[in-house]
Amino acid sequence: MKKEIAIGFLTAIAATAFGCFIFIEYFSSYDFSKSLELIKEGNLEGKVLVLGAIANFFVFFIFLKKKQIYRARGVLIETFLLAFIVLFLTFFNK
């Protein structure tokens, strides 16, 4: 059971990272490293993480469709952890 939750958690981290990468590559007119610098300068890390986390919905519903409930639970745990990270970045990172 714990192994399945961990697999879901790690899959969600990978999906979020992939979502952030796709968002930056698709919507930025600068190269990737310059985009990261601009995101850091503008304190936009939380917003980019939230947009990258949209990929977690797809992973979550795929796990549910395949009846892999514990992996879906791991995705949900990572999403809530990400929400707290974004909350911290938004209010305490000034």
C-alpha positions as CSV (number, residue, x, y, z in Angstrom):
1,M,0.0,0.0,0.0
2,K,2.7,2.5,0.9
3,K,4.7,1.6,-2.2
4,E,1.6,2.3,-4.4
5,I,1.1,5.7,-2.7
6,A,4.8,6.5,-3.2
7,I,4.5,5.6,-6.9
8,G,1.6,8.0,-7.2
9,F,3.4,10.7,-5.3
10,L,6.5,10.4,-7.5
11,T,4.4,10.3,-10.7
12,A,2.7,13.5,-9.6
13,I,6.0,15.2,-9.0
14,A,7.2,14.2,-12.5
15,A,3.9,15.3,-14.0
16,T,4.1,18.7,-12.3
17,A,7.7,19.2,-13.5
18,F,6.7,18.1,-17.0
19,G,3.7,20.5,-16.9
20,C,5.9,23.4,-15.8
21,F,8.4,22.6,-18.5
22,I,5.8,22.5,-21.2
23,F,4.2,25.7,-19.9
24,I,7.5,27.6,-20.0
25,E,8.5,26.2,-23.4
26,Y,5.1,26.8,-25.0
27,F,4.2,30.2,-23.6
28,S,7.5,32.0,-23.2
29,S,9.2,33.8,-26.0
30,Y,12.6,33.4,-24.3
31,D,14.8,30.4,-24.0
32,F,14.3,28.1,-21.0
33,S,17.1,29.5,-18.7
34,K,16.1,33.1,-19.4
35,S,12.5,32.2,-18.6
36,L,13.5,30.7,-15.3
37,E,15.5,33.9,-14.4
38,L,12.4,36.0,-15.2
39,I,10.1,33.8,-13.2
40,K,12.5,34.1,-10.2
41,E,12.8,37.9,-10.6
42,G,9.1,38.3,-10.7
43,N,8.4,35.9,-7.8
44,L,6.2,33.9,-10.1
45,E,7.3,30.5,-8.9
46,G,4.0,29.7,-7.3
47,K,1.9,30.6,-10.3
48,V,4.1,28.5,-12.6
49,L,3.8,25.5,-10.2
50,V,0.0,25.8,-10.2
51,L,-0.1,25.8,-14.0
52,G,2.3,22.9,-14.1
53,A,0.1,21.0,-11.6
54,I,-2.7,20.9,-14.1
55,A,-1.0,17.7,-15.4
56,N,-1.8,16.1,-12.1
57,F,-5.5,16.0,-13.1
58,F,-4.7,13.8,-16.0
59,V,-2.6,11.4,-14.0
60,F,-5.1,11.3,-11.2
61,F,-8.0,10.3,-13.5
62,I,-5.9,7.8,-15.4
63,F,-5.1,6.1,-12.0
64,L,-8.8,6.2,-11.1
65,K,-9.9,4.8,-14.4
66,K,-7.4,1.9,-14.0
67,K,-8.7,1.3,-10.5
68,Q,-5.3,2.1,-8.9
69,I,-6.8,4.0,-5.9
70,Y,-3.7,4.1,-3.8
71,R,-1.6,5.7,-6.6
72,A,-4.4,8.2,-7.1
73,R,-4.2,8.9,-3.4
74,G,-0.5,9.6,-3.8
75,V,-1.2,12.1,-6.6
76,L,-3.7,13.8,-4.3
77,I,-1.2,14.0,-1.4
78,E,1.4,15.6,-3.7
79,T,-1.2,18.1,-5.0
80,F,-2.1,19.2,-1.5
81,L,1.6,19.4,-0.6
82,L,2.1,21.6,-3.7
83,A,-0.9,23.8,-2.6
84,F,0.8,24.4,0.7
85,I,4.1,25.2,-1.0
86,V,2.4,27.7,-3.3
87,L,0.6,29.2,-0.3
88,F,4.0,29.6,1.4
89,L,5.6,31.1,-1.7
90,T,2.7,33.5,-2.2
91,F,2.4,34.9,1.3
92,F,5.8,34.5,2.9
93,N,8.2,35.0,0.0
94,K,8.4,38.7,-0.4
